[in-house]
Every structure is written in C-alpha cells, then in structure tokens.
Amino acid sequence: MDGLEAEWGEQVYVVRLNVHDKGVTPLLQRLNFRFTPTFILFDGEGQEAWRTTGIVNPDEASQKVTGLP
C-alpha cells in the first residue's frame, strides 16, 4: 500500500484505521467492515467505487484509481 500511495501522489487521500481503536468502531460498522485488511476506494462523490480484502493487487488497484472521474 505504501508503494501505491507514493505512486498515486495527490491523486488519492489514504486513510488508515486501526481496527483495535475503539473510537473507529462506529465508522467500521458504517462501512460494513468485516475482514482485515480491507481496502475501500471512494470516488470524488464519496461513493464506494471498489472494495477488496487481503493482499492488494497493485495493478488492479491502479486501474481502479486511474478509472475514477
């Protein structure tokens, strides 16, 4: 994820949540978070555009980010 974040630069804003922090529980519930790691990509309107769990395929993730409006 670090490499993709560096590659995307200012094109994306990455937020990392620690599932063990009790303060994030409401957000995790709102996002229907069930597995760790989970990666969720939102479009410019705040709508979920892509979700995956486990190891991120860098090529797939890059295609999703570059395909956003």
C-alpha positions as CSV (number, residue, x, y, z in Angstrom):
1,M,0.0,0.0,0.0
2,D,2.9,2.4,0.8
3,G,4.2,2.0,-2.8
4,L,0.8,2.6,-4.4
5,E,0.2,5.6,-2.1
6,A,3.6,7.1,-3.2
7,E,2.8,6.3,-6.9
8,W,-0.7,8.0,-6.7
9,G,0.6,11.1,-5.0
10,E,-2.0,13.7,-4.6
11,Q,-4.4,11.8,-6.8
12,V,-5.8,10.0,-3.7
13,Y,-6.1,10.6,0.0
14,V,-5.2,7.4,2.0
15,V,-6.8,6.9,5.5
16,R,-5.6,4.1,7.6
17,L,-7.7,2.9,10.5
18,N,-6.6,0.7,13.4
19,V,-9.4,-1.7,14.0
20,H,-8.3,-2.1,17.6
21,D,-9.0,1.6,18.4
22,K,-12.4,1.8,20.0
23,G,-13.1,5.3,18.6
24,V,-13.3,3.9,15.0
25,T,-15.9,1.3,15.7
26,P,-18.9,3.4,14.5
27,L,-17.1,4.1,11.2
28,L,-16.2,0.4,10.8
29,Q,-19.8,-0.5,11.3
30,R,-21.0,2.2,8.9
31,L,-18.6,0.8,6.3
32,N,-19.7,-2.8,6.9
33,F,-16.1,-3.7,7.7
34,R,-15.7,-7.4,8.3
35,F,-12.2,-8.5,7.5
36,T,-8.7,-7.2,7.9
37,P,-7.1,-5.9,5.9
38,T,-9.9,-4.3,3.9
39,F,-9.2,-1.6,1.3
40,I,-12.1,0.6,0.2
41,L,-11.8,3.2,-2.6
42,F,-14.3,6.0,-2.7
43,D,-14.9,8.2,-5.8
44,G,-14.9,12.0,-5.7
45,E,-18.6,12.0,-4.6
46,G,-17.8,9.8,-1.5
47,Q,-19.5,6.7,-3.0
48,E,-17.7,3.4,-2.7
49,A,-16.1,2.5,-6.0
50,W,-14.1,-0.6,-5.1
51,R,-13.5,-2.9,-2.1
52,T,-11.1,-5.7,-1.6
53,T,-9.8,-7.7,1.3
54,G,-6.5,-9.4,1.8
55,I,-3.4,-8.6,-0.3
56,V,-4.0,-5.8,-2.8
57,N,-3.1,-6.5,-6.4
58,P,-1.2,-3.3,-7.3
59,D,-2.2,-3.4,-11.0
60,E,-5.9,-3.8,-10.2
61,A,-5.8,-1.0,-7.6
62,S,-4.0,1.3,-10.0
63,Q,-6.7,0.6,-12.7
64,K,-9.4,1.4,-10.2
65,V,-7.8,4.7,-9.1
66,T,-7.0,5.9,-12.7
67,G,-10.5,5.0,-13.8
68,L,-12.2,7.3,-11.3
69,P,-13.7,10.6,-12.5
